[in-house]
């Protein structure tokens, strides 16, 4: 018998409390474990007559991800959903689109990622990773995020897109401003003082790339922006607003998620020295597994929203049109039913069907392959040079309910 899901407000309310996301990670993981043990999704109140159902099990997150006609990404996947005027001004990001609109845009983007472009990007990744570690060994910085983890994805994406060198420092600054408060509860004074700082940064970044796009239409080069604006997929290419929205997604998602995964990865290898030793014993054998386990264990994107468009039974319970659900990847990646001893970092874990790049379906991460290549190349350089690197203390986490963001991480050299 199918019954409507019951509202466990007393249980789900904790996820709506900003203090929950500021709490130590172990506390949050324990709460998610309790929620997974319940017989129904819990309801998380978000205000007057608003709230969402929390999907915390691996099977439920995967099912919702693979049924886009029932669990729609529009009007937005973030919490809160983007305001209508923001969508009108900046355009809809690909992650917020469904159906034919999403399929057409994704088709244009996928066609632009030609085998030649991807091969050049992979070669560039290894070059950039080696140069970054050369700089680290020469300069001996103390902070890992700015010196290492942020540099690799930013440089690789800018190289692939064809962003002129003169714009890159400003783009890095805009990315930080655009993402610094996503999912982070701020005090009233901060909200009043900088109500649009992130949006202004986003607008400037999009205007910048739109100008580059106009130039590439006139004088195309061998880069991704040229491929996107000169594409002819069913007679369509990316317009200026679409290019800006895609670039913002690529920079905020591609740079932020990879830098956070890299930073958590160094922390994990320091916390689990036996896994580091195993990785070093045969990097080619264990490298790919180590990267996937870093992504599973850290889960860079904590959650995405969906809107229910038709009655659907999930886990024996009924969801109705208009209901909001949130896919908690951070919980799904610790589901005991799928991952034995889920809190342990194990680079030999196999199979490892983590949902760090999404739960499948049409919104599976386009950059998954490149992110894996970036992480493997960088850790190979970091670990196989004749000096050892380790995290010095715990990462400074942003306390975001959206991504597992690291503000900073001190690191040290084991050998002079």
C-alpha positions in Angstrom: 0.0 0.0 0.0 1.3 3.4 -1.0 0.8 6.2 1.6 1.9 9.8 1.7 5.2 10.4 3.3 4.9 11.5 6.9 6.2 14.7 8.1 8.9 14.1 10.8 9.3 17.8 11.5 11.1 17.1 14.8 13.7 15.1 13.0 14.1 17.1 9.8 14.1 20.6 11.3 17.7 20.2 12.2 18.7 20.3 8.5 17.1 23.8 8.3 19.1 25.2 11.2 22.2 27.1 10.0 23.9 25.9 13.2 23.7 22.3 11.9 26.0 23.2 8.9 28.4 25.0 11.3 28.6 21.9 13.5 31.6 19.4 13.3 31.3 17.1 10.3 31.0 14.0 12.6 27.8 15.4 14.1 26.3 16.1 10.6 27.2 12.6 9.5 25.6 11.0 12.6 22.3 12.9 11.9 22.2 11.7 8.3 22.8 8.2 9.5 19.8 8.5 11.8 17.7 9.8 9.0 18.7 7.0 6.7 17.4 4.5 9.3 13.9 6.0 9.2 11.2 4.4 7.1 10.3 7.5 5.1 11.9 10.7 3.8 11.7 13.4 6.5 10.2 16.8 6.0 12.5 19.9 6.5 10.6 23.1 7.2 12.0 26.2 5.5 9.6 28.9 6.6 5.9 29.6 6.4 4.2 26.9 4.3 7.6 26.0 2.7 9.9 23.1 3.1 11.3 20.0 1.3 11.6 16.3 1.6 15.1 15.1 2.4 16.3 12.2 0.2 19.2 10.8 2.2 19.5 7.2 0.9 21.7 6.3 -2.1 18.8 4.5 -3.8 16.4 7.4 -3.4 18.9 10.0 -4.7 19.8 7.8 -7.6 16.1 7.2 -8.5 15.2 10.9 -8.4 18.2 11.8 -10.5 17.2 9.3 -13.2 13.6 10.5 -13.5 13.9 14.1 -14.7 10.3 14.2 -15.9 9.1 13.6 -12.4 11.9 15.4 -10.4 12.5 18.6 -12.3 15.5 20.9 -12.0 13.5 24.0 -12.8 13.1 26.5 -11.4 16.4 25.9 -9.6 18.6 23.4 -7.9 20.0 25.6 -5.2 18.6 26.5 -1.8 17.0 29.0 -2.0 15.9 28.7 -5.6 17.1 31.6 -7.8 14.7 34.5 -8.0 12.9 35.1 -11.3 14.6 38.5 -11.8 18.0 36.8 -11.4 17.1 34.1 -14.0 15.8 36.8 -16.3 19.0 38.9 -16.0 21.6 36.1 -16.1 19.8 33.4 -18.0 19.2 29.9 -16.9 22.2 27.8 -16.1 22.2 24.3 -17.6 21.7 22.7 -14.2 18.4 24.5 -13.9 16.9 23.4 -17.2 14.8 20.4 -18.1 13.6 18.5 -21.2 14.3 19.8 -24.7 15.9 23.1 -23.5 18.5 21.2 -21.4 19.1 18.6 -24.0 19.8 21.1 -26.8 22.1 23.2 -24.6 24.0 20.1 -23.4 24.2 18.8 -27.0 25.9 22.0 -28.1 28.4 21.9 -25.2 29.2 18.2 -25.7 29.8 18.7 -29.4 32.3 21.5 -28.5 34.3 19.0 -26.4 36.0 17.4 -29.4 38.5 14.6 -29.0 41.2 17.0 -30.1 40.2 19.6 -27.5 40.0 17.0 -24.7 43.4 15.5 -25.6 45.0 18.9 -25.5 43.3 19.6 -22.2 44.6 16.4 -20.6 48.2 17.2 -21.8 47.8 20.7 -20.4 46.6 19.3 -17.0 49.9 17.4 -16.5 51.9 20.5 -17.5 50.1 22.8 -15.2 50.2 20.3 -12.3 54.0 20.0 -12.6 54.4 23.7 -12.8 52.3 24.3 -9.7 54.3 21.8 -7.7 57.6 23.3 -9.0 56.4 26.7 -7.6 55.4 25.2 -4.3 58.8 23.5 -3.8 60.6 26.8 -4.7 58.5 29.2 -2.7 57.4 27.0 0.3 54.0 28.6 0.9 52.0 27.7 4.0 48.4 27.8 2.7 47.3 25.0 0.4 44.0 26.3 -1.2 45.4 29.4 -2.7 48.9 28.0 -3.6 47.8 24.7 -5.0 44.1 23.5 -5.0 42.6 26.6 -6.6 45.3 27.1 -9.2 45.0 23.9 -11.0 41.3 23.9 -12.1 41.4 27.7 -12.7 44.4 27.5 -15.0 43.2 24.4 -16.8 39.7 25.8 -17.5 41.0 29.2 -18.5 43.5 27.5 -20.9 40.8 25.3 -22.3 38.3 28.1 -22.8 40.9 30.4 -24.3 40.7 33.2 -21.6 43.5 35.8 -22.2 46.1 36.0 -19.4 45.2 39.6 -18.6 41.7 38.6 -17.5 42.6 35.7 -15.2 43.4 37.4 -11.9 40.1 39.3 -12.1 38.2 36.1 -13.0 39.7 34.3 -10.0 38.6 37.2 -7.8 35.1 37.2 -9.3 34.7 33.4 -8.8 35.6 33.8 -5.1 33.1 36.7 -4.6 30.3 34.9 -6.6 30.6 31.7 -4.5 31.7 32.9 -1.1 28.3 33.0 0.5 26.4 30.2 -1.3 24.7 28.2 1.3 26.3 30.1 4.2 24.1 31.8 6.7 25.1 35.5 7.2 24.1 38.0 9.8 21.7 40.8 9.0 24.4 43.4 8.9 26.4 41.4 6.3 23.3 40.9 4.2 22.5 44.6 4.2 26.1 45.7 3.6 26.7 43.4 0.6 23.3 42.3 -0.7 24.5 42.0 -4.3 28.3 41.4 -4.1 28.0 37.9 -5.5 25.6 38.9 -8.2 27.8 41.9 -9.2 30.8 39.6 -9.5 28.8 37.2 -11.6 27.6 40.0 -13.9 31.1 41.3 -14.4 32.4 37.8 -15.2 29.6 37.2 -17.7 30.2 40.5 -19.4 33.8 39.7 -19.7 33.3 36.3 -21.3 30.6 37.7 -23.6 33.1 40.2 -24.9 35.6 37.4 -25.6 32.8 35.5 -27.3 32.0 38.4 -29.7 35.7 38.5 -30.6 35.8 34.7 -31.2 32.8 34.8 -33.5 34.8 37.2 -35.7 38.2 35.6 -35.3 37.8 32.0 -34.0 40.8 30.2 -32.5 41.4 26.7 -31.3 39.7 26.9 -27.9 36.4 26.1 -26.3 34.8 29.5 -26.5 35.3 29.5 -30.2 33.8 26.1 -30.5 30.8 27.1 -28.5 30.0 30.4 -30.2 30.7 29.0 -33.7 29.0 25.7 -33.3 26.3 24.6 -35.7 24.2 22.1 -33.8 20.8 21.9 -35.5 21.5 25.5 -36.6 22.3 26.7 -33.1 25.3 28.0 -31.2 25.6 29.6 -27.8 24.4 33.2 -27.6 26.1 35.8 -25.4 23.8 35.1 -22.4 24.0 31.4 -22.8 27.8 31.6 -23.0 27.9 33.7 -19.9 25.7 31.3 -17.9 27.8 28.3 -19.1 31.1 30.0 -18.2 29.8 30.9 -14.7 28.7 27.3 -14.2 32.0 26.0 -15.4 34.0 28.4 -13.2 32.0 28.2 -10.0 31.2 24.5 -10.3 34.3 23.3 -12.0 36.8 25.3 -10.1 35.2 25.3 -6.7 34.3 21.6 -6.6 37.7 20.4 -7.8 39.6 22.7 -5.5 37.6 21.4 -2.5 38.0 17.8 -3.5 41.8 18.3 -3.8 42.0 20.0 -0.4 40.0 17.4 1.3 42.1 14.8 -0.5 45.3 16.1 1.1 43.6 16.1 4.5 42.5 12.5 4.1 45.9 11.3 3.0 47.3 13.0 6.1 44.6 11.6 8.4 45.0 8.0 7.0 48.8 7.6 6.5 48.4 3.9 5.7 46.3 4.8 2.7 48.9 7.3 1.6 51.6 4.7 1.9 49.5 2.2 -0.1 49.0 4.9 -2.8 52.7 5.6 -3.0 53.5 1.9 -3.3 51.9 1.8 -6.7 50.4 5.1 -7.8 49.3 3.8 -11.2 47.5 0.9 -9.6 45.7 2.9 -6.9 45.5 6.4 -8.2 42.1 6.3 -9.9 40.6 4.5 -6.9 42.1 7.1 -4.5 40.6 10.0 -6.5 37.1 8.4 -6.5 37.4 7.7 -2.7 38.4 11.3 -2.1 35.3 12.5 -3.9 33.0 10.0 -2.2 34.4 10.8 1.3 34.4 14.6 0.9 31.4 14.9 -1.4 32.1 18.4 -2.8 28.5 19.2 -3.6 26.3 18.5 -0.6 22.9 18.8 -2.1 20.7 19.8 -5.1 17.0 20.5 -5.2 14.3 19.1 -7.4 10.6 19.9 -7.9 8.1 17.1 -8.1 5.9 17.3 -11.2 3.8 14.2 -10.9 2.7 11.8 -8.2 5.5 9.4 -7.5 6.1 6.7 -5.0 9.6 6.8 -3.6 10.6 4.2 -1.0 6.9 3.2 -0.6 5.8 6.7 0.1 3.8 9.1 -2.1 5.2 12.5 -3.3 2.8 15.0 -4.9 3.2 17.6 -7.7 4.7 20.8 -6.3 6.5 19.1 -3.5 10.2 20.0 -3.2 12.8 17.4 -2.6 16.5 17.8 -1.8 19.0 15.2 -2.9 21.6 15.0 -0.1 24.6 13.5 -1.9 26.6 13.9 1.3 24.3 11.4 3.0 24.0 9.1 0.0 27.7 8.7 -0.2 27.8 7.4 3.4 24.9 4.9 2.9 25.7 1.8 4.8 23.6 -0.3 2.4 26.0 0.6 -0.4 29.3 1.4 1.2 30.6 -0.9 4.0 32.3 1.0 6.8 31.3 4.3 5.0 33.3 6.6 7.3 36.6 4.9 6.5 38.8 6.3 3.8 39.7 3.3 1.6 41.4 3.8 -1.7 40.8 0.1 -2.6 37.0 0.4 -2.2 35.4 -1.5 -5.1 32.9 -1.1 -6.3 32.6 2.6 -5.5 29.3 3.9 -7.0 29.5 7.3 -5.3 27.3 10.1 -6.3 29.9 12.8 -6.2 29.2 13.7 -9.8 25.4 13.3 -9.5 23.2 10.3 -9.5 23.1 9.7 -13.2 20.5 10.8 -15.7 20.8 13.9 -18.0 22.4 16.1 -15.3 25.4 13.9 -14.7 28.4 16.1 -14.4 30.0 17.0 -17.8 33.3 17.7 -16.2 33.7 14.4 -14.3 36.4 13.0 -16.5 38.6 16.1 -16.5 38.2 16.5 -12.7 39.5 13.0 -12.2 42.4 13.6 -14.5 43.2 16.9 -12.7 43.2 15.3 -9.3 45.2 12.2 -10.3 47.9 14.4 -12.1 48.2 16.8 -9.2 48.5 14.1 -6.5 51.0 12.2 -8.5 53.2 15.4 -8.6 52.5 16.2 -4.9 53.3 12.7 -3.6 56.1 11.5 -5.8 58.5 14.5 -5.5 61.4 14.0 -3.1 59.7 16.0 -0.3 56.6 15.0 1.5 53.6 17.2 1.9 50.9 16.9 4.6 48.1 18.9 6.0 49.0 20.8 9.1 45.8 20.8 11.1 42.2 20.7 10.0 40.7 22.6 7.0 38.8 25.8 7.7 35.3 24.9 6.4 32.8 27.5 5.2 29.8 25.9 6.9 27.8 25.9 3.7 24.7 23.7 3.2 25.4 23.6 -0.5 29.0 22.5 -0.9 31.8 21.1 1.3 33.8 24.3 0.8 37.2 24.8 2.3 38.4 28.4 2.9 41.9 27.5 3.8 44.2 24.7 4.8 47.7 25.0 6.3 50.2 22.5 5.0 53.8 21.6 5.7 56.8 19.8 4.2 57.9 16.6 5.9 61.4 16.9 4.6 63.6 19.9 3.9 
